[in-house]
């Protein structure tokens, strides 16, 4: 039977009811709960205890809390759930909960699942990104391989392999929840469309089609502030891939559309911020990125028609002037080692 997802709001609109559904399943079918942990972290739990709304004074309540043993070590899995990625995401909530459990000093290892409507595997080419993606990135930076950003639909996909083990009531509720969250995701994306301009990067810079094509496999398209951007996480690239990004930027800067007679002077505070940024990477042994950024900063500084600026607090920007069209952004380099190109504005 098909259901209108929006008519199911009274059942699932609150995050507590969605997590209670899965608590009910995991608590009554611990073999499914153990398989869920192993599926996401390659760890086999024993002596599993599952708690709802585990409260830490002054910190808040963790939606689902798994306490278990594995290979003689005590471990914890925290699951924080959101069903309103565009409305109810709390900044630094992941680190707050993770640090609260760490401070207990009773767990050898702590795992974290951030369960939300969307993840960075979704397409945000024409839609504003929800804050859940930013919070998940913070969690990944803090926790590393013991962190997982999971969507509700991915959780439902996992549950499909265990549906016959559930009671008729659990199967019904699971189907209703999937209908509701599927419909809500679709409506939320439609309600957060970003109006973008109709000019492509190639409308500004002639002869860069090949360079632009070479970048696309490394990043994802996102819509933001009236633009469609290509966002590339440089941390994930090999030396050869970083070279490809550098070559593409060089090609953009060398386009025949660029006003090469325009000259800019890089400010001392930008040069010092760049030096500090490079020193920080050297201290952290980030040699591949150090090579990339050193080459790019030198290109930006030594090419007169490139405007290189920024204080390093959020990152740096490189701009140039296009003949008869004015100044545009070539790329933005964020402190978290991502680079963005405006594809459409």
N, C-alpha and C positions, 0 to 999 in steps of 0.2 A: 504493500500500500504506500502511495506517495503522500507526503505531508508538506504543507506550506511552512517552511522553516520559521518565518517571522511570527507565525501564530503560536510558536512554542516558547516565546520569550518568558512567560510566567514560570516555566520549568527551569530554564538554564541561564537566564540573564545575569544572575549572580554567580561569581566565580566559585563560591562555596558549594553550590549545588552541582556544578560540573565536576569539581574535584571529589565531592562526596560519592558520585557515581563510580568513579574509578577506585576510590578507597574501598567501596563495597565489593567491587570485583576482585581487587588485589588481595584484600583481607580474607575473603572466602575461598579464593583460589590461589594459594600461595605459590603453586607451581607456575602459574602465569606471571605472578610478580617476580619470581626468581628468573624466569626466562626473559622478562622485560629488562631487568638489570644486566643480564648477560648479553642480551642483544645490543645494548648501548655501550657497555663498558668492558665486555669480555671477562667479566668476573662472575664466579659462581657463588651465590649467597647460601649461607647456612644459618639456622637459628634466627630466622627473620622475624622482626617485630615491626609492624606498620602503625604509625600514629597519624591522626588528623590534627591540624591546627596546633602543632607543637609550639608552645609559647615561650619566648625569651623576654623577660622584663626589660622594658625600654627599647626593645628591638622590633617586636612584632611576632606574628604567628606564621610559621612555615606550613604551607598548605598540606603537603604530604611528607612524612619523614620515615625513611627506612633505616632501621638499626639492624646490622647483621654481622656475622662472622664470615671470613673467607681466608683459607690457608692460614688459620691460626691468628688472624689479625682482625681487630674490631673496626668496622667501617660504617659510614653513614652516607645515605643518599638523601639530598634535599630536593624536593620538587616544588618550585614556585610557578603557579599557573596564572595566566591572564586570558580573559576572553574579550577584552576591549583594548587592543593594542594601540589604538589611537587616542584613548581616553584615560586609562588607569595605570599606565606604567609609572613606577616610582624610580627616580634616579638613585643609583647606588644601592638598590635593595638587595641585589645579589651579594655584593661585598658585605653588607650589613649582616645578612643571615649567615654567610660563610664564616665571617670572622667571629660571630657569636658562638657558633658550633666549635670552631677552632679553639676558642678561649676555654671551652670545657676541658680540653686536654685529655679526653678519654677515647678519642678515635685515632687510629693509626692513619687512616686515609678518609678523605671526604670527597664525595662526588656530588655533582649538581646538575639537575635538569631544569632548564627554563622552558616552560610549556606555554606556547603562545599561538595566536592566530597565524602569524606569518614568520618567515625567516628570510635570510639573505638568499635562499634558493628560489624565492618567489620573484616574479617579474614586476618591477616598479618603474618600467619605462615611461609610463604616462601618469603615475600615481605617486603622491607624496609618501615617503617612507615613514612608517610608524616609529615611535621612540623605542619600541621593543628591540629593534635592530641595534640601536646604540647601546642599550643596556646589556644586550647579549654580547656585544663586542667587549665591553668592560669585563663581563664574566669570563669570557674566553682568555683575555689577557691575564686575569688574576689566577684562574684555576687550571688553565691549560688543557691537557688531554682528558682530565677528569670532569670536564664541562661539556654539556650537550645542549644545543638549542634545538628543541623539537616542536613541531606544530601539532595541533590537535588532529589534523587529517593524517599525519604520519603515525600518530598514536592509534588512530582508528585502523589504519592499514596494518599495523602490527596485530591488533586484536582480531583481524579477520582469520588468522590462523588458529584461533582458540574459541571461535564463536560457538562451536558445538559443545563446549564444556560449560557454557553458561546456562543459568536458569532461563525459562521463557521470559520472566520479568526483566532480567538483566539484558537479554537480547533485545527486547522491546525498547528499553531505555537507551541502550547503546545506539540503536537505529534512529531513535528520535533525536538524540544528541548530535549524531553525524548530520542529519538533515538540518538541524538548527545551525550548527557551526559552519556548514558549507554555505548556507544561504547568507549568514551574517558576514562571512568573509567576502562574498561577492558584493553585498550591499556596501560594506565599508570601503572596498576598493573603488566602487562607483562614486561614493560620496567624497572621495579624497583625490579626485582627478586634478591634475595640475594643468592649467592653460599655458601652453608654451608658444613661443614665436614660430614662424614658418621658415626662418633662414637657417640653413645648415652650415657647418664649419666650412664645407667646400664652396659655399657661396661667397665666403670671405677670402679663403686661401686657395688659389689656383694650383693645380698640379700636386695635390696632397692625397689623392684617392688611395694610392698604394700604401702610403704611410699610415693613413687612417685604418685601412683594412688590416694592416699588420698588428694594430693595437687591440682590435676587437676581441680576439680570443682570450686576452688577459684580464678583462674587466667585465663589469655589468653596467647596464644602462639604468639610470635612475632619473626621475623627474623631480625637480626642486627649484623653487624660486623662479618659476617661469622659464626654465631651461631643461633640456634633456642632456644629461651628463654621462660620460663614460668614467667610471670609478675603478681604479686599479689598485689592488693591495700589493705593494712592492715587496712586502715580506715574503710573499708566496712565490716569487719569481726566481728562476735560475739566473746564472751569470749571462747566458746567451739571451734570455728573455729580457733582462735589464738592458742589455745592449740594444735590443730591438726598440725598446721604449725610448732610449736615448737617441737613436738614429731617427725615430719618428719625430721627436721634438726638434731635432736639427733640421729635418726636412720642412717642418712647419715654419720654422724661423727663416728658412731660405726661400720660401715661396716668392714667385715673381710679383705677387699681390702686395707684398710687404713694402712699406715705405722705408727703404734702407738708408735714406738721407736723414731720417729722424734720429736724434741722439738723446740718450738719457745718461744721467750720472747716478751711479749707485751710492746711496747714503752710507756713511760710516757705521751707523747702528745696524744696518742690514748686513754689512760685511762682517761685523763682529758677531752678530747672531748666527750667521752661517758658519763662522769658525767654531763657535761654541757647539753648534749642532754636529759638526764633523768630529770634534773632539769627543763628544758624548758617544758617538758611534764607535770611535776607536777604543774608548774605554770599555765599551760593551762587546768588543770583538766582532762587530757587525761589518766584516770586511767587504762583503759583496756590495752592501748598500753604501758603505763609505766610498768605494770606488765610483759607484753610480752618481752619488750626490756631489762628490768632489768634481767630477767631470761636468755635471750639469751646472753647478754654481760657477765654475770657471767659464763655461759657455755664456751664461747669463751676464756675468760681470764683464767679459771681454768683448761681447758683441754690442756695439754702440746702440743699435736700434732695438735692443731688448731692454725693457724696464723690469729690473729685478728689485723687489722690495718685500718688506715684512720684518717683524721683530723676532720671529721664531717662536713666539708664544703659542700661536695656532699653526704656524708654518710660514710658507713663503709663496709669492706669486710672481709669475712672469707674464708680462704683457707686451704688446707690440702695436704699431699703427698700420692699418690697412689703407692703401691708397683710395681716396675718395669715400672711405667709410668710417674713418676714425679709429680710435683705440679699442682693441678687444683683448680678452684674456687668452693667452696661449695655453697656460695650465696653472693649476693651483696645487701646491705641495703641502700637504698637511703633516703636522708633527707626528701623527701615528703611522707615518710612512705609507700613506696613500696619496695618489696623484689623480686629479680630476681634469678632464677635458670637456669643454662645452661643445656638444655636438649640434645642438639646436637651440636657437635663442630668438 
